[in-house]
Every structure is written in C-alpha cells, then in structure tokens.
Amino acid sequence: MSRNHCLLASAIALAFSQVAAFAQSAPDGAAQSKPIVEVRYRYEGVGDDAFTRDADANTVRLRLGYRWEFAPGWRAVVSADRVQALAGAHYNSTANGKTQYPTVADPQSSEFHEAYVGYASGGLDAALGRQIVAFDNQRFFGNSGWRQNEQTFDAFSARYAFDGGGPVVRYAYLDRVQRVFGNANPNPLLRAWDLNANLLNVAQALPLGTLVGYAYFVRNDTVATASTRTFGARWTGAQAAGEVKFGWTLEYARQDDYANNPASQSASYRLIEPTLTWRGVTFKAGDEVMGGNGHYGFATPFATLHAFDGWADRFLTTPVDGIDDRYLGASGNLGKAVWTTTWHDFHADRGGRAYGTEFDAMLTYPLARGLTGLLKLADYRSDGFSTDERKLWASIEYKF
C-alpha cells in the first residue's frame, strides 16, 4: 500500500468519525436517509471469429447503500455491490479461467462501490473517499457504468462555480482506481491501481458555447508506462434556428510521458463532431483521432471506454499506429422508447490502413417506475484488425 493511500485511508476514517459525531449532535429533522437500491440483470452474447465457442453471460448486480444528509450541507454515502454469474457462466470473465470463450469483463465480485463524505454550500461541492470521478464526456475519466463492476476512485474532489458567469473549476486528487475487473481478480494488473494523480478542469460559458481547458497529471505506481500528462481544450455548443438546432464539439489534446514512466511517449487527440436536430431526431457526424506514431498510441485507461470507438470494444487499447474513427449516427424517441444507431469506419492514424467497420444500435424503454429495459447490438467487421465480432445485450434494471 502506498504512503499516499495510507494517508487517504486515515483521512477517510477521520471523516467518517466526524459523521458519527455530527449525527449525535444534529437537531431533530437534520438527519435524512435515502436508501440506495439497484438491481441490474444482463445477458451478453458474444460471437467472435477467433473462437470456436460463443460466449453467453448471464449476470446480475445488486447494489445496496445509504445516502445520509446528516447536517446542513453535509452528506455521507456508502454503497456496496455484489456481481453474480448465473446459468453456468459460459464466458471468460477475465477471472474465471474460461479462456475457451470470448471475454465478457463482468467477473463475480463483492466490494464497496462508494464510501465518501461530502460537503456542498454555495458554489462549492467537495468529497473525500471512494467515489465516481467523471469529467466532461468521460473520454479521459469516467465511471465505466456499462460494466457490472463500475469504476470508482479513492480520491479528493472539489468543484467551485464562481458567481456572475465566472468559470467552473474542478480539481481531483486520485490515490487509487478500483477497476472494472474486480479487486479479487487473479491477475494483479487487472485489479486496483495505485495512483498519484492531479486533475484540473476549468469550464467557462461563452456567448457562443462553453470552452473547457484541462491538465491531467497521472503518476501510475502500478503500471509505470501508464504515467502520462495531458493538456487539452474542448469547445461545445448549440444554436437553434426555427425547428432546427445545430450543435458542435471540437477538442484537441496532447499527451506525453510523465513522472516514473520509463518510456518516451508522445501523441495527440482531436475530435470534430457536428450535430443536427430536426423534428425530434438528432443526426451526428464525427471524426475522432487517437494519435499513434508506430510506438505509442494516445491512451485513456480511466475513460468510460465502452462509449467510444464502437460498442464491440475492439479498441479499448489504442493501437500503436493510432485510430481514426469516422462515424455517422442518429438518435430519437419512438413513443416512450429511446433509440440510437451509429456506423463507424476505422482506420489507422499513422499510414491510414483500414481496420474495419462497425454498426451499433440500441433501444431503451421505461417498463415501470424505476424499471428500464434495454436491447443493444454491435457488429464489427474486420478489414485486417482483429477478427469479426458480434455482440448482443438484453437487460432489465431497477433503481429505487
């Protein structure tokens, strides 16, 4: 355990002792309880041409916890997850040794999801402990909420919104990341990573859109080659003209090796994504480039990776020649249902060779209060990178 991790654990223990003290002295009515109850069943089927057997994963996640607003401005949140495989576990969870099947990265586990104390007053919101840390569209830091084992961080985070149209400043210190593969995974590199990371993100509303600047300094004490520093800027906005609304996202970042990284690494990131909404349907076209120089590809290991570069997850790790993802998509409503489709054309950033194409589609439907159903598919067709793969999901989720 790192020295920083010990210090953070001590701070968390001290913070929770203060919760108990506040609770004993709080006036009647100050303490409010809000239970956290979530259940998600999911089927994931994977057909990968690299395997003779298909994967069939039936898993359920139960999350139980408690959000306690124990004094004005103060809150304490504790929740824990149990992920359980059902019906024989005919898939490679990365932890069960069933390598004859394609991977579905939802291993069985029991662990704390969140455990933090927070304070909010005026423009300030801060939290200390195990928590979700997510910035912007989660391309760099997110919770990977699609997986049954959600990604969280042992961290201190703070957000301050200045009055009078001033900027929104966010800072986070990350001491440890609880990865989606579970803390009991037999592969130590897939478990939690010890970090020493400082993240700064500043957003300023403009007359036209919002401009965000960020600087992320990550020292990874578990995987030294994942220690990087990243500087970037992001501009988003939307303008309406009658029944039509035009939106845009432009982003650029530069990444280099940092701190204990023994390698020499350098790569850039760029995104262009215009959108057009008309009669309830949003159309988008995009070009996202994760740069590569033949030795290193721009890396975002703490992102919500499933949301980018296709739902087949063929590009969770950026190839050393990088990736140029050119995509078209549409989304909208059909009654109470929400649908979305996207088509991707993948190429190498360096050299431009074709990787493959992919079609994705998803439909969600509110079944009852707190209960949502989902159908989703991904179909990746290789042009030389990896192999053809088809994935199908069906899930039902309840949130209290």
N, C-alpha and C positions, 0 to 999 in steps of 0.2 A: 504493500500500500504506500503511495507517495506521501511525502510530508504535507503537500497541499491538500491531499484527500483527507488526511487525519485532521488537519485544521478545519476543513469544511465540515467534517462529521461532528467535530466538537461544537462548532457554531450552530449546527442544526439541533444538536441535543440541548444546547443552551436556549435556543429559540423556543423549542417545544416545552422546556421547563417554564418559560415565561408565559406560554399559553395557559398552563395549569394555574399559574398564579393569577393571571387576569381573570380566568373563569371563576375562581373562588371569590374574587372581589367585585366582579361585574354586577351592576344593578339588575333587578328583575327585568326580563324582556330584552337585555342586551345580547344574550346568547341565543343564537338561532341555528337550528340544524337543517341540513339539506342532504339527505342520503344520495349516494351515487350508486345507481343500479343499472348495469348494462349487460345485455346478453347478445352475442352475435354467433349465429351458426353460418358456416360457409362450406360449400362444395367447390373444389377447384380441380378441374380435369386438365391434364397436360398431355398432348401428343407431340413428341419430339423425335424427328427422324434419326437422331443419334442413338436412340434406344429402341429395343425390340418390344418393350412393355410401356404402356401408358401409365401415367400417374393418376390416381383417384384419391383425393384428400378430402375427408370429412372432418372438420374441426369445429369446436365451439369454444368461445371465450366468455368467461364470466368475470365481470368487473364489479367489485363492491367497495364502497368507500363512504366518506363523510366530508362534507364541506361545512365548516363551522365559522360563522362570523361572530366572534366572541367578544368584541369590543368595537366601538366606532372606528371604522377604517381598517380593522384587523381581521384577518381570516387565517384559518388553518385547514389544509386539505390533505387527506390521506386516502389512498385507494390502492387496491391490490388486484392482480389478475391471476386467473388460472386458465391456461390453454390446454385443452384435452383433445386428443385424436380419437376418432370414432371409426367403427366398421373396419378394423384391421390395419389401418394406416398403410395403404399401398402407395407410398410416395417416399422420396428422400427428403426428410425434414432438415437435413444438414447435421442432425444429432442422433438419428436412429440407426445409422449404418446401412440403410436400404439403398445402396448406390446403384442397384439394377434398375431403379426407377428415375424418371426426371425429378428435378428439385421443386419442391413447394416449401418455401422457407418459413414454415409455421411449426416449429418444434414444440413439444409439450413443455410447459414450464409453470412455475409458481413464483411470483416475485412482486415486489412493490412497484406500482406504476408511478404514482406521485406521492410525495411526502414533504410538504413545504409550509412555511409561514409567510404570509404576505401582508403588505400594508398599502392602502390607497387613500390619498387625500389630495384634493385639488387636481393639479396636473401630474402628480406623482403616483406611480404604481411600481412597487418593488416586491421581490420574492426571493427567499433563500431556502434551498433544499432541492429535492428531486422534483423536476418539473419539465413541462414541454417548453422548448425554446424554438420559435419559428419566426423567420424574417421574410418579409415581402411574399413572394410566391413559393417559398420553400425550396428554391433551386440550390441554395447553399446550406441552409439549416432548417430542419423541419422535424415533424414527429413520425413520419412514415406510417401514418394512420391506417393505410390499407392492410398492412400486415397484422396478424393477430397479436404478436408481441410488438407493441408500439415503442418507438424510440423516445427516450427521455434523457435528461441530463441532470447530474448533480451540479448545481450552479447557483450563482447570484445573478439576478437580472433586475434591471431598473428601466423604467420608461418615464420620460417627462415631456409633457406637452406645454409649450410656452403660450401664454395668453396673446391676444391681439394678432392672430395669424402667424405667430412665430413657428419655428421648427418643432418637430417631434424628435427627441433624441432618445435612442435606445442603446443600452450597454449591457453586455452579459459577460461574466467570467465563468468559463466551463472547466470543471475539475475532472469530470468523468462522464462518459456516454454509455448508457445502457442500450446495447444494440438489439436489433430485431431477432437475432438468433438465440437469445436467451442466455442468462448468466450461468446455466448449468451445461452449456454446450461442451462436448468433449474436446473440441478444437479451441485452444486458448485464444487464437487470433480472431475467433468469431464472437467471443464474449465481450464484456465491457472493456473499453479502452481508457487508460489514464491520460488526462489532458492537462495542459496549462494554456488556456486559450482566452484571448481578449477580443471581444467583438464590439464594434462601434457602427451604428447605423443611424443616419440623420436624414429625415424627410422634411421637405419644405413645399407647401402648397404654393403654386404659382398662378398667375392669371390664366394660364393655359396648362392644365395638368399638374402633376406632382413630380418633383425631382428628388431622387434619393441618392445619397453618396454613402459608401460603406468601406470599412477597412477591417479585415478579419485576420488576426494573427493566431495561428494554431500550432502549438507545440504538442506533438503526439508522443508520449513516452512509451507507448506500447508498440506502435508501428512508426518508427522514425522517418521512413520515407513518405509518410503522410503528413509531415510537418510542413505547412505552407503559409505564406502570407498572400492575401488577395485584396486588391484595391479595385473599386468599380463604381459605376454610376448607372442609374436607371431612371427613365422618364416614361410616365404613363399618363393617359388622359382620355377624355371622351368629349365629343361635341355633337349636339343634336341639331338637325335641320328638318323640321316637319316630322314626318313619320320615320325618318332615317336617323340613326345615330352612328357616328364614326368614332372608333377608338383606336388607340395605338399603344405599343410598348416598344421602347428602344433601350438596349442595355449593352454595356461594354465593361469588361473586367480584365485585369492582368494578374497572373499568379506566378509566384516564384517559390523556390525552396526557402526554408526558414528554420532557425534555431538548430536543433540537433539533427537535421536532415543531412545524411552523408552524400546525397546525390545533388547534381546540378540540374535544376528543373526550371523551365520557363514555358508558359503557354498563355494564350488569350482566349476570351469568351466573348461572343457577340450574339445578340438576339434582335430580330426585327419581326414584329407581329402586328399587322393592322387587322381590325375587325370592323364588321358592318352589321348592324342590327336593323331588321325591317320586318314588320308585321309579326313580331314575337320570335323571329328566328335570327340567331347570331351566326354569321359566317366569319371564318378567320382563315388567314394565310400566314405562314410563318417560315422563318429560316433561322434556326438555332445552330450555332457552330461552337463546338468544344474543340479548341485548337490542339494540334499534335505536331511534333517535329521529328517523328520517327523513333524517338527515345522516350518521350513522355507525353501523356495526354492530360489536358486540363481535368482536375479531379474535384469532385464534390461528394465525398464519402458520407457527409452528415445531412445530405439533402433528403427530401421525400422523393426518392429516385423513381418509384413506380409511375409518378405523374409525368415523367419526361421520357422522350425518345422511345415511345411506344410501350403499350401495356404488356407485351410479351417479355419485357425485361432482358432483351438481348444486349443492352448497352449500359448495364449497371456500373461497369468499369469502363472508362473511356479508352478506346484503342490508342496505341502509341502514335498512330497516324491521325488521331482525332476523329471527329464525326461531324458531318454536315447533315442536319435533319431538316429537310424541306417538307412542309406539311400543309394540308388543307383540311378544314373541319367545319362542322355545323352543329348547332345545338338549339333546343327549344322545348316547348311543352306540348303534350298531347293529352288534353284534359288535365287530370292530376299528375300524370306521368311526366317525367323529365327524360329527354333522350339526348344523346350526343354521339357523333361519329367523327372519326379522323383518319386520314390517309397519309402515310409517311413514305418518303423516298430518301433512303440513307446512302450517303457517300462518305469517303474519307476526306478529311480536310486537307491533308497532305497527299498530293498525287491525284485526288479526285476519283479513285476507283469506286465502283458500285459495291455497296454492302448488301442491300436488299430492300424490300418494300414491306409495308405492314398496313393492315386495315383493322381499326378498332371501333367497337360500338358498345353502348351501354344504355340501359333503361332502368330507371328507379321509379318506385311507386309507393305512396303512403297507404299502407293497408289499414291502419287504425291509429289512434292517438299513441304516439311514441313508437310505432311499429312500421318499419320500412322494408320493402322487398327490392331486390336488385338482380338483374341479369346482365352479363357482360361477356364480351369475347374479344380475343386478339388473334390475328392470323398473320404470322411473319413468314415471308417467302425470301429465302436466301438467294443472293446473287454472287455468293462466294464467301460471305462472312457467316460463320457458324452454320447451323442447319435449319431447315424449315421447322416451324413450331406453331401449334395451335393450342390456345387456352380458352377454357370456358368456366365461368363462375356463376353460381347462384347462391344468394344469401338472404337471410332474414335477420334484422337487427332491431332490438328493443332498447330504448333509453327511457328511464324513468323521469 
